[in-house]
Amino acid sequence: MTNDFMVQITENSVIHVVDDDASFRRSLVFLLESLGWPVQAHASAADFLAACPAPPDDFGCLVLDIRMPGMNGLELQQALRARGWTPAVVFMTGHGDVELAVQAMKQGAFDFLEKPFRDQALLDTVAAAVRHGGEQRATEQRREQAQALLDRLSPREREVARLVALGLPNKLVARKLEISEKTVHVHRQHVMEKTEVGSAAELARLMLRIDPRALD
């Protein structure tokens, strides 16, 4: 792990630890804070949900025990997914919990560690999870920005935009939509202005950023 990366996640990313074992929870917090990470500890899934009812801007990753009284780790993960939140989750599992861990991975968990695990294994996994979560957030922000631009278009402009993004010249767009080539030219100009792009290729990238199958 580079020093630059370490500084980045230290300044911007909070690690949330959820474990009902108080002494183990304290040891995890001490280990993570020893590298400069900001850490928040929670004794239960309910405590975490109360502290983070919505995704905080500085969220790094969730280090989560899979077996806890009340709502267990897997149920917390499912509750977050139901809210539309898919944070980077590192599960901590005991002996015999591999089946649960595999289920958690299928539902989007980043990784799992079987107790007892080495300190360095936890630190490396948390660093990778934070980086993964940051990449996910950046992708989602780009998608939201692209959607906001395309939302400026009228229904007809959307039709023109899709055909232009597919590389069709104005003459073919006009034929497909049964409108004049001059009208297509006007719509095309409006599309480029409203979406703030300068070419059909840029328009295609914008649409694919929202939906990879948009131009199928």
Solvent accessible surface area in square Angstrom, and as a share of the most:
residue,aa,sasa,rsa
1,M,117,0.52
2,T,89,0.52
3,N,126,0.65
4,D,119,0.62
5,F,33,0.14
6,M,33,0.15
7,V,82,0.47
8,Q,105,0.47
9,I,4,0.02
10,T,41,0.24
11,E,129,0.58
12,N,87,0.45
13,S,6,0.04
14,V,13,0.07
15,I,0,0.00
16,H,3,0.01
17,V,0,0.00
18,V,0,0.00
19,D,1,0.00
20,D,62,0.32
21,D,68,0.35
22,A,42,0.33
23,S,69,0.45
24,F,56,0.23
25,R,39,0.14
26,R,158,0.58
27,S,57,0.37
28,L,6,0.03
29,V,27,0.16
30,F,154,0.64
31,L,28,0.14
32,L,0,0.00
33,E,85,0.38
34,S,72,0.47
35,L,76,0.38
36,G,37,0.36
37,W,4,0.01
38,P,48,0.30
39,V,22,0.13
40,Q,83,0.37
41,A,50,0.39
42,H,12,0.06
43,A,42,0.32
44,S,33,0.21
45,A,1,0.01
46,A,68,0.53
47,D,66,0.34
48,F,0,0.00
49,L,25,0.12
50,A,83,0.65
51,A,59,0.45
52,C,7,0.04
53,P,92,0.58
54,A,61,0.47
55,P,77,0.49
56,P,38,0.24
57,D,144,0.75
58,D,63,0.33
59,F,6,0.02
60,G,0,0.00
61,C,0,0.00
62,L,0,0.00
63,V,0,0.00
64,L,0,0.00
65,D,11,0.06
66,I,1,0.00
67,R,143,0.52
68,M,17,0.07
69,P,97,0.61
70,G,78,0.75
71,M,71,0.32
72,N,42,0.22
73,G,0,0.00
74,L,12,0.06
75,E,79,0.35
76,L,0,0.00
77,Q,7,0.03
78,Q,73,0.32
79,A,25,0.19
80,L,1,0.00
81,R,109,0.40
82,A,92,0.71
83,R,129,0.47
84,G,68,0.65
85,W,23,0.08
86,T,76,0.44
87,P,14,0.09
88,A,4,0.03
89,V,2,0.01
90,V,0,0.00
91,F,0,0.00
92,M,0,0.00
93,T,0,0.00
94,G,24,0.23
95,H,173,0.77
96,G,60,0.58
97,D,6,0.03
98,V,70,0.40
99,E,145,0.65
100,L,41,0.21
101,A,0,0.00
102,V,63,0.36
103,Q,72,0.32
104,A,0,0.00
105,M,75,0.33
106,K,165,0.70
107,Q,43,0.19
108,G,51,0.49
109,A,9,0.07
110,F,58,0.24
111,D,48,0.25
112,F,57,0.24
113,L,22,0.11
114,E,73,0.33
115,K,59,0.25
116,P,136,0.86
117,F,39,0.16
118,R,166,0.60
119,D,87,0.45
120,Q,93,0.41
121,A,21,0.16
122,L,0,0.00
123,L,12,0.06
124,D,73,0.38
125,T,17,0.10
126,V,0,0.00
127,A,6,0.04
128,A,29,0.22
129,A,0,0.00
130,V,4,0.02
131,R,128,0.47
132,H,68,0.30
133,G,4,0.04
134,G,27,0.26
135,E,100,0.45
136,Q,80,0.35
137,R,86,0.31
138,A,37,0.28
139,T,73,0.42
140,E,73,0.33
141,Q,102,0.45
142,R,110,0.40
143,R,78,0.29
144,E,90,0.40
145,Q,115,0.51
146,A,1,0.01
147,Q,54,0.24
148,A,59,0.46
149,L,31,0.15
150,L,12,0.06
151,D,83,0.43
152,R,120,0.44
153,L,12,0.06
154,S,43,0.27
155,P,109,0.69
156,R,86,0.31
157,E,8,0.04
158,R,102,0.37
159,E,79,0.35
160,V,0,0.00
161,A,0,0.00
162,R,82,0.30
163,L,20,0.10
164,V,2,0.01
165,A,10,0.08
166,L,74,0.37
167,G,55,0.53
168,L,33,0.17
169,P,74,0.46
170,N,31,0.16
171,K,120,0.51
172,L,68,0.34
173,V,0,0.00
174,A,9,0.07
175,R,157,0.57
176,K,129,0.55
177,L,33,0.17
178,E,156,0.70
179,I,41,0.21
180,S,61,0.39
181,E,85,0.38
182,K,157,0.67
183,T,51,0.30
184,V,0,0.00
185,H,89,0.40
186,V,60,0.35
187,H,37,0.16
188,R,62,0.23
189,Q,92,0.41
190,H,74,0.33
191,V,1,0.01
192,M,32,0.14
193,E,124,0.56
194,K,69,0.29
195,T,0,0.00
196,E,118,0.53
197,V,21,0.12
198,G,67,0.64
199,S,44,0.28
200,A,25,0.20
201,A,58,0.45
202,E,68,0.30
203,L,0,0.00
204,A,14,0.11
205,R,137,0.50
206,L,10,0.05
207,M,24,0.11
208,L,71,0.35
209,R,105,0.38
210,I,38,0.19
211,D,53,0.28
212,P,108,0.68
213,R,180,0.66
214,A,27,0.21
215,L,30,0.15
216,D,127,0.66
